[in-house]
Amino acid sequence: MNAVTRCRTTRAAAGVSALVLLLLTGCDVPGVYRPARPVSGGPFTFYVSPDGDDRNDGMSPEKPWKTLDHANTANFRPGDRLRLKGGERFRGAVTLEEGEAGSAARPVVIDSYGTGRATIAPRGTSGITVHDTAGVEIRNIALVGDRKALRDGVGISFRATRPGKRPLAHVRIANVEARGFQNGISVGAEGDAVTGYSDVRISGVSVHHNLEAGLAFYGPEFDAGSPVYAHSGLRIERVTASSNTGDPRSDRRNTGSGIALGSVRDAQVRLSVAHDNGARSAADAEEGPEGIWVYDSTGVVLENNRSYRNRTGSRVDGGGFGLDNNVSHSVVQYNLAYGNDGPGFLVYSGQATGAHRDNVVRFNMSWDDARKLPEYGGIVAYGSRLRNLAIHNNTVVMRTGDLASAEAAGIRPPALRLRDGMRGVKVHDNILATDGGPLIDTESSYRPSTHQFRGNVYHSTGPWSLSWGSRRFTDLADWRTASGQELLDGEPTGTGDDPCLRALAVPVTDPVGAENLVPRCEDEVSVSMGPQDSGVDAGLVDYFGNRLPDALRPGAAQ
């Protein structure tokens, strides 16, 4: 008998359902699809194409499935691969739940095949969701949200919600674009979870035109008495986060950041760019967005990044880089900030936990930041019980010119602003330059025992001024005498000499030329520091990657 007759006969004889018949015999039954994944064997590679058919086995480009809805019925196992046809658009979403996915040795991979990226376009939801599982790699995919997804969806969402202390290991996201969502990419621990994801690598990613953030990590509420960091082992490289607008309706929390890391330990963000974020963040918000920033975290390195033209709708934040509440043992180095509404670099503690400590800001460059908020400055540090902060070998150029915000506020942004609440602050070997604005502005007159200034360049192309608590100085020597700062063994350090920076005379260009922040004097500015006994680790290289000389010169370029 032919195959059709055999199938009918078998079903009639056995009295089985259509689905059981399909499982037992492999017969095609009208209205019933084959299971998405074979009962045994594997790992398998599954293909999806708009010209496919969900009745296919999906195991070759010649017999692909048609829809993501059908692909979601597969129970993915270690080593499986889901491949979407490049250059095509797929409505729907992909979800991996607990019990699915893979491992570091045998990950589940979601990627494109053929030419170009496949595009996932969900219907008001997240594009790819990985829930309480890991061992997942997502590569060469574009995700585009609709109007509802802009409020409620995430391009790629990794969510840990189960209790327990064992992290979910191995996450890879590479060559991905996510736009039109609440967040482009988010990795979080929520609910009963105190431990999230480890061994996370994100590279070659573009997250843009999202509502609240481009890339965000988050975790449980921080407890300074027993700190827990949900995520560990993060390596983030070559991420571009741009035009993530912020939510004008959200006035109780910050929105509109490029890259935000919360509840992380042992993390690096390198070679990444954040620009033009935060433009529509709420005007009356208590918090504002930043280009790239960190909070409730430890052991974080931000290096070789650029952050520029980031905005804020309110009167707070809107800066390039930030170490916010409860950050410890972290380093911000070799970064460039320019043209931001707020500070180029912000170190801030708004919570008196004592957990914000032992951080370093070094070999960075800030050029014409605090464009909207002159009450900030190029580098700004303040906060409750903030301890042991080293700010050294940075180059800051702060020009006011005809800046309307400064004229309206009656304030000229300083190169460096310090406020109360800190101790163990060391400010060494920086170049601070303005066009007449204050070189330093402090809330109080600080003693060298709590705030130590040594070996810095203080140069102004206009009237020289320095605001020290309630007093204003117009001469470096007078300030040195009155404050006890810029002295080493009774000998003066620091200088007001011209560092010959082109950045003082030329407009900010886009992309900005960091060489304009390099001293160009025939006789280079050199400040004799004596023995390098300040207790500050200078690292190995300068902003441009040059090995450091035995005797450091001021500024980010050596």
C-alpha positions in Angstrom: 0.0 0.0 0.0 1.1 3.5 -0.5 2.3 5.8 2.3 -1.0 7.7 2.6 -3.0 4.5 2.8 -0.5 3.0 5.3 -0.8 6.0 7.6 -4.6 6.0 7.5 -4.7 2.3 8.1 -2.3 2.5 11.0 -4.3 5.3 12.6 -7.6 3.5 12.2 -6.2 0.2 13.5 -4.6 1.7 16.5 -7.2 4.3 17.3 -4.5 6.9 18.0 -4.6 10.7 17.7 -3.1 12.6 14.8 -0.3 13.9 17.0 0.6 10.4 18.4 0.5 9.0 14.9 2.9 11.7 13.7 5.3 10.9 16.6 5.1 7.1 16.1 5.2 6.9 12.3 6.4 10.2 11.0 3.3 10.5 8.9 2.3 13.9 7.7 -1.1 14.7 9.3 -3.1 17.7 8.1 -3.2 20.5 10.7 -0.5 19.0 12.8 3.1 20.1 12.5 6.1 18.0 13.2 7.8 18.7 16.6 10.4 21.4 16.1 13.2 19.3 17.5 13.8 15.6 17.0 13.1 13.4 20.0 16.7 12.2 20.2 20.2 13.0 18.8 21.9 16.3 18.3 23.2 18.9 18.5 21.3 20.3 15.6 21.4 23.4 13.4 18.0 24.8 12.5 17.3 27.3 9.7 14.5 29.8 9.4 13.6 31.7 6.2 10.5 33.6 5.0 10.2 31.2 2.1 10.4 28.2 4.3 7.7 25.9 5.7 7.1 25.1 9.4 6.3 21.5 8.2 9.9 21.1 7.1 12.4 19.6 9.5 14.3 22.9 9.5 17.7 21.2 9.3 19.1 22.7 6.1 18.9 25.9 4.1 17.0 24.0 1.5 14.2 23.0 4.0 14.0 25.8 6.5 11.2 26.6 8.9 9.2 29.7 8.1 8.5 31.4 11.5 10.1 32.3 14.8 6.9 31.1 16.5 7.6 27.6 15.3 11.3 27.9 16.2 10.3 28.8 19.7 8.7 25.3 20.1 12.1 23.7 19.9 13.7 22.8 23.2 17.3 24.0 22.5 20.1 21.8 23.9 23.8 22.3 24.3 25.5 22.8 20.9 22.3 23.6 19.0 22.2 26.5 16.6 19.3 28.7 15.3 20.2 30.4 12.0 18.0 33.1 10.4 18.4 34.0 6.8 20.5 37.1 6.3 18.9 40.2 4.8 15.4 39.0 5.8 13.0 40.4 8.4 11.3 38.1 10.9 8.2 39.0 12.9 8.0 37.6 16.4 10.6 36.9 19.0 13.0 34.2 20.3 12.8 33.0 23.9 15.1 30.6 25.8 13.8 29.5 29.2 15.3 27.6 32.1 16.3 24.1 31.1 17.2 25.2 27.6 20.5 26.6 26.2 24.0 25.3 26.5 27.4 25.7 28.2 30.7 27.4 27.5 32.0 24.4 25.7 28.7 23.8 23.8 26.7 27.0 23.6 23.4 27.5 21.9 24.1 30.0 19.1 21.6 32.4 17.4 22.9 34.0 14.3 22.4 34.7 10.6 23.3 32.7 7.5 23.7 33.8 3.9 24.3 37.4 3.1 23.9 40.2 5.7 22.1 40.3 9.0 18.7 38.9 9.7 16.3 41.3 11.4 14.1 40.3 14.3 11.0 42.6 14.6 8.9 41.7 17.6 5.3 42.7 18.1 5.4 45.0 21.1 7.7 42.7 23.1 11.4 41.9 23.6 13.3 40.6 20.6 15.4 37.9 22.2 14.8 36.9 25.9 17.1 34.5 27.8 15.5 33.7 31.1 17.3 31.9 34.0 19.7 30.1 31.6 23.0 30.8 29.9 25.6 29.2 27.6 24.2 31.4 24.8 25.8 33.2 22.0 24.0 35.8 19.8 25.8 37.0 16.7 25.2 39.0 13.6 21.5 39.8 14.2 19.6 43.1 14.0 16.6 43.8 16.3 14.1 46.5 15.6 11.3 47.4 18.0 7.9 48.9 17.2 6.0 51.6 19.2 4.9 49.3 21.9 8.4 47.7 22.3 9.8 51.2 22.8 7.9 51.2 26.1 7.8 47.6 27.1 10.5 45.6 25.2 14.2 45.0 25.2 16.2 44.2 22.1 18.2 41.4 23.9 17.2 40.6 27.5 19.1 38.3 29.8 17.1 37.9 33.1 18.0 36.0 36.2 15.1 35.5 38.6 15.8 32.2 40.4 17.3 32.2 43.9 20.7 30.8 44.5 24.3 31.9 44.5 25.6 30.1 41.4 26.0 32.5 38.5 24.7 31.7 35.0 27.9 31.4 33.0 28.8 32.2 29.4 27.1 35.0 27.5 28.3 36.2 24.1 26.8 39.1 22.1 28.7 40.2 19.0 28.0 42.2 15.8 24.4 43.0 16.9 22.3 46.1 16.4 19.3 46.9 18.7 17.1 49.9 18.2 13.6 51.0 19.0 13.2 49.4 22.5 13.0 50.5 26.1 16.6 49.2 26.4 18.8 48.0 23.6 20.5 45.2 25.6 19.9 44.5 29.3 21.4 42.0 31.7 19.7 41.8 35.0 19.1 40.0 38.3 15.7 40.6 39.7 13.0 39.2 42.0 14.6 36.6 44.4 17.8 36.5 42.4 21.0 37.8 44.0 23.3 36.2 41.4 23.0 36.9 37.7 25.5 36.3 34.9 29.2 35.6 34.7 31.7 35.4 31.8 29.9 37.9 29.7 31.5 39.2 26.4 29.8 42.0 24.4 31.6 43.3 21.3 30.9 45.1 18.0 27.4 46.2 19.1 25.4 49.2 18.1 22.5 50.2 20.5 20.8 53.3 19.4 17.4 55.2 19.4 16.2 53.3 22.5 14.2 55.0 25.2 15.9 54.4 28.5 19.4 53.0 27.8 21.6 51.5 25.1 23.3 48.8 27.3 22.3 48.3 30.9 23.3 45.9 33.7 21.3 45.8 36.9 20.9 43.8 40.1 19.4 43.7 43.6 19.4 46.7 45.9 22.9 47.4 47.3 23.6 46.5 50.9 26.9 48.1 52.1 27.0 45.9 55.2 27.0 42.7 53.0 27.6 43.8 49.4 26.6 41.4 46.7 27.4 42.0 43.0 25.0 40.1 40.7 27.2 39.9 37.6 31.0 39.2 37.2 33.6 38.8 34.5 32.3 41.4 32.0 34.3 42.3 29.0 32.6 45.0 26.8 34.4 46.2 23.7 33.6 48.3 20.7 30.1 49.2 21.7 28.5 52.3 20.2 25.6 53.6 22.3 24.0 56.7 20.7 20.7 58.7 20.5 19.1 56.8 23.4 16.8 59.6 24.1 15.5 59.2 27.6 11.9 59.2 28.7 10.3 62.6 29.3 7.6 60.9 31.4 10.1 59.4 33.9 10.8 62.0 36.6 11.7 59.6 39.5 14.7 57.9 37.9 17.3 58.5 35.3 16.8 57.5 31.7 18.7 58.2 28.5 22.1 56.8 29.3 24.4 55.1 26.7 26.1 52.4 28.9 25.1 51.8 32.5 26.7 49.1 34.7 25.0 48.3 38.0 25.8 45.4 40.5 28.9 44.2 38.6 32.3 42.9 39.7 35.4 42.5 37.6 34.2 44.4 34.6 35.9 46.3 31.7 34.4 48.7 29.1 36.9 49.4 26.4 37.1 51.0 23.0 33.5 52.1 23.2 31.6 55.2 22.3 28.6 56.9 23.8 27.2 60.1 22.1 24.1 62.2 21.8 22.2 60.3 24.5 19.6 61.7 26.9 18.2 64.5 24.8 14.6 63.9 25.9 15.1 62.8 29.5 12.6 64.3 31.9 13.0 68.0 32.7 12.1 67.7 36.4 13.9 64.4 37.1 15.9 64.0 40.3 18.5 62.0 38.4 19.9 62.4 34.9 21.6 60.2 32.3 25.3 59.8 31.6 27.2 58.6 28.6 29.0 55.7 30.4 28.6 55.2 34.1 28.8 52.7 36.9 27.0 52.3 40.3 26.8 49.7 43.1 29.9 47.9 41.6 33.5 47.0 42.3 36.6 46.3 40.3 35.5 48.1 37.1 37.8 49.6 34.5 36.6 52.1 31.9 39.3 52.7 29.4 40.0 53.9 25.9 36.4 55.1 25.4 34.9 58.3 24.0 31.8 60.0 25.4 30.5 63.2 23.8 27.5 65.4 23.3 25.4 63.6 25.9 22.5 65.6 27.2 20.2 65.9 30.1 16.7 67.3 30.2 17.0 68.4 33.9 19.6 70.3 36.0 21.6 67.2 36.9 24.1 64.8 35.3 24.3 64.7 31.5 28.0 64.0 31.6 30.5 61.8 29.8 31.7 59.3 32.4 30.6 58.6 36.0 31.4 56.6 39.0 28.2 56.9 41.0 27.0 55.5 44.3 28.8 52.6 46.0 31.6 52.1 43.5 35.0 50.8 44.8 38.4 49.7 43.5 37.7 51.0 40.1 39.7 52.9 37.4 38.7 55.4 34.8 41.6 55.8 32.4 42.6 56.8 28.8 39.1 58.2 28.0 38.0 61.3 26.1 35.0 63.4 27.0 33.8 66.5 25.2 30.8 68.7 24.5 28.6 67.1 27.2 25.9 69.0 29.0 27.3 67.9 32.3 30.8 67.1 33.6 33.4 65.2 31.5 34.1 62.9 34.5 31.9 62.7 37.6 32.8 60.9 40.8 29.8 61.0 43.2 28.4 59.4 46.3 24.9 60.4 47.3 24.6 57.6 49.9 26.6 57.7 53.2 27.4 54.0 53.1 31.2 54.3 53.0 31.2 51.9 50.1 32.4 54.5 47.6 36.2 54.2 48.0 39.6 53.5 46.5 39.0 54.7 42.9 41.3 56.3 40.3 40.7 58.8 37.5 43.9 59.1 35.4 45.2 59.9 32.0 41.8 61.1 30.7 41.0 64.2 28.6 38.0 66.5 29.0 37.4 69.3 26.5 34.7 71.9 26.8 32.3 69.9 28.9 29.6 71.3 31.2 28.0 73.0 28.2 24.5 73.2 29.8 25.4 72.9 33.5 28.3 75.2 34.3 27.7 74.4 38.0 29.6 71.2 37.2 33.0 71.4 35.4 35.5 69.2 33.6 36.2 66.8 36.5 33.8 66.9 39.4 34.0 64.9 42.7 31.8 65.0 45.8 29.6 63.0 48.1 29.0 61.5 51.5 31.8 59.4 53.0 33.7 59.1 49.8 37.2 57.9 50.5 40.5 57.5 48.8 40.2 59.0 45.3 43.2 59.7 43.1 42.8 62.2 40.3 46.1 62.4 38.4 47.6 63.0 34.9 44.4 64.2 33.3 44.2 67.1 30.8 41.1 69.4 31.2 40.4 72.3 28.9 37.3 74.3 29.9 36.4 77.3 27.8 33.4 79.4 28.4 33.6 81.9 25.5 30.0 83.1 24.8 28.4 80.0 26.5 24.8 81.1 27.1 24.3 78.7 30.0 27.2 80.3 31.9 26.0 83.8 31.3 22.4 82.9 32.4 23.6 81.2 35.6 26.3 83.7 36.3 28.7 80.8 36.8 31.7 79.9 34.7 32.5 76.1 34.8 35.9 75.3 36.4 38.3 72.7 35.2 38.0 70.9 38.5 35.2 71.1 41.1 35.3 69.5 44.5 32.6 69.5 47.1 32.5 68.3 50.7 32.1 64.8 52.1 35.4 63.3 50.9 38.8 62.5 52.4 41.9 60.8 51.1 41.7 62.8 47.8 44.9 63.2 45.8 45.1 65.6 42.8 48.4 65.2 41.1 50.1 66.0 37.8 47.0 67.3 36.0 46.8 70.0 33.4 43.9 72.3 34.2 43.3 75.1 31.7 40.5 77.6 31.2 39.9 80.8 29.3 39.3 82.8 32.4 37.0 80.6 34.4 38.1 79.3 37.7 40.8 76.6 37.5 39.5 75.0 40.7 36.3 75.6 42.6 35.9 73.9 46.0 33.1 74.0 48.5 35.5 74.4 51.4 39.1 75.2 52.1 40.7 71.7 52.3 43.8 70.8 54.3 46.5 68.7 52.6 45.8 66.0 55.2 42.4 65.3 53.5 42.9 66.7 50.0 46.4 66.8 48.5 47.3 68.9 45.5 50.7 68.5 44.0 52.5 69.0 40.6 49.5 70.3 38.7 49.5 72.9 35.9 47.0 75.8 36.4 46.8 77.9 33.3 44.3 80.4 32.1 44.3 82.4 28.9 42.1 85.0 30.8 42.3 86.3 34.3 43.8 83.6 36.6 41.4 82.6 39.3 40.9 79.8 41.8 37.9 79.5 44.2 39.0 77.9 47.4 36.0 77.7 49.7 34.8 81.2 50.5 38.1 82.7 49.2 39.1 83.6 45.7 42.7 83.7 44.6 44.3 85.3 41.5 47.8 84.1 42.0 49.2 80.6 42.4 51.8 81.6 45.0 49.2 83.3 47.2 47.0 80.2 47.1 49.9 78.0 47.9 50.9 80.1 50.9 47.3 80.3 52.2 46.3 76.7 51.7 49.5 74.7 52.2 48.8 72.9 48.9 51.4 72.4 46.1 54.3 71.9 48.4 56.6 68.9 48.8 59.0 69.0 51.7 58.5 72.7 51.9 59.4 73.3 48.3 56.8 74.6 45.8 55.3 72.3 43.2 52.8 73.1 40.5 53.0 75.9 37.9 50.9 78.4 36.0 53.0 78.2 32.8 51.3 77.8 29.5 51.1 74.1 28.5 50.7 75.2 24.8 47.5 73.3 24.1 45.9 73.9 20.7 42.6 73.0 22.4 42.6 76.5 24.0 42.5 78.2 20.6 40.6 75.9 18.2 37.0 74.7 18.2 36.0 71.3 19.2 35.9 69.1 16.1 34.0 65.9 15.5 35.5 63.5 15.8 37.6 65.4 18.2 41.3 65.4 17.7 42.9 64.3 21.0 46.2 65.7 19.7 44.8 69.2 20.4 45.1 68.3 24.1 48.8 67.5 23.9 51.3 70.1 25.0 53.2 71.7 22.0 55.7 74.0 23.7 59.3 74.0 22.5 60.2 73.8 26.1 57.8 71.3 27.5 56.1 72.0 30.8 57.9 69.9 33.4 57.2 70.0 37.1 59.7 68.6 39.4 57.8 66.2 41.7 60.8 64.8 43.5 60.4 61.1 44.5 57.1 59.5 43.4 56.1 58.8 46.9 52.5 59.8 46.8 51.3 56.2 47.1 49.4 56.4 43.8 49.9 53.7 41.2 50.3 55.5 37.8 49.8 52.4 35.7 52.0 51.5 32.7 51.1 53.8 29.8 49.6 57.3 29.0 46.5 58.2 27.0 48.1 57.4 23.7 49.5 54.0 24.9 53.1 55.3 25.3 55.1 53.7 28.1 55.4 56.0 31.1 58.8 57.7 31.8 60.4 57.4 35.1 59.5 61.0 36.0 55.9 61.8 35.0 55.0 65.1 33.4 51.6 66.7 34.0 48.7 65.8 31.8 47.4 62.7 30.0 50.1 62.7 27.3 53.6 61.7 28.3 
